[in-house]
């Protein structure tokens, strides 16, 4: 397994209607490094966002979608998503506040 630093774990937030509704329950969705495990994701969220305390992390591996252009068929890249639940006394994550 590669040596992954905490700032390389979280790639970008996922902005969908379903993920925005889950923010009311203090659950945030991120695209993460494909080789990152749950403890690395927890560490990265707590270090990158001040005042947050992670209660649980759920991960899912997403296979690439089939795409075609004419007769050529290919696949998009595989990704990994993480849903991070924060504790009740934890601060909210600021990057989602403007949305």
C-alpha positions in Angstrom: 0.0 0.0 0.0 1.2 3.5 -0.9 2.3 5.9 1.9 -0.7 8.3 1.8 -0.5 11.6 3.7 -3.7 13.0 5.3 -3.8 15.9 2.8 -3.8 13.4 -0.1 -6.8 11.4 1.2 -9.7 13.7 0.5 -9.9 14.6 -3.2 -13.1 16.7 -3.3 -16.6 17.0 -1.8 -19.6 15.4 -3.5 -22.3 17.9 -4.2 -25.6 16.1 -4.9 -29.2 16.6 -3.7 -28.9 13.4 -1.6 -25.6 14.5 0.0 -27.0 18.0 0.7 -30.0 16.5 2.5 -27.7 14.3 4.6 -25.9 17.4 5.9 -28.8 18.1 8.2 -27.8 14.9 10.1 -24.1 16.0 10.1 -23.1 13.5 7.4 -20.7 14.8 4.7 -19.8 13.0 1.4 -16.3 13.1 -0.1 -14.4 11.5 -3.0 -11.4 10.0 -1.4 -8.1 8.3 -2.5 -8.9 4.7 -3.8 -6.3 3.2 -1.4 -7.4 5.1 1.7 -8.9 3.2 4.6 -11.5 4.3 7.1 -9.0 5.3 9.8 -7.0 7.4 7.3 -10.2 9.2 6.2 -11.1 9.9 9.8 -7.7 11.3 10.6 -7.8 13.5 7.4 -11.2 15.0 8.2 -10.2 15.8 11.8 -6.9 17.4 10.8 -8.2 19.4 7.8 -11.3 20.8 9.4 -10.7 22.4 12.8 -13.1 21.4 15.6 -14.6 18.4 13.9 -14.9 15.0 15.7 -15.8 12.0 13.5 -18.3 9.5 14.8 -18.2 7.0 11.9 -17.0 6.6 8.3 -18.8 4.5 5.6 -16.9 3.9 2.3 -18.0 2.5 -1.0 -16.0 1.6 -4.1 -17.7 2.9 -7.3 -16.9 1.1 -10.6 -16.4 3.1 -13.7 -19.4 3.7 -16.0 -19.4 2.3 -19.5 -19.1 5.0 -22.1 -19.0 4.7 -25.8 -18.1 6.9 -28.7 -19.2 5.3 -32.0 -18.0 1.7 -32.1 -15.4 2.2 -29.3 -16.5 1.2 -25.8 -14.5 2.2 -22.7 -15.0 2.8 -19.0 -14.5 5.8 -16.8 -12.1 5.7 -13.9 -13.0 3.8 -10.7 -13.6 6.1 -7.6 -14.1 5.7 -3.9 -16.7 7.7 -1.9 -16.8 8.2 1.9 -19.7 9.3 4.0 -18.4 10.9 7.2 -20.7 11.3 10.2 -19.8 13.8 12.8 -20.6 13.8 16.5 -23.4 16.1 17.9 -20.9 18.5 19.6 -18.7 18.7 16.6 -18.5 21.9 14.5 -19.9 21.9 10.9 -17.5 21.7 8.0 -17.2 25.2 6.5 -16.8 24.4 2.8 -20.5 23.3 2.7 -21.9 26.4 4.4 -22.0 28.6 1.3 -23.9 26.0 -0.7 
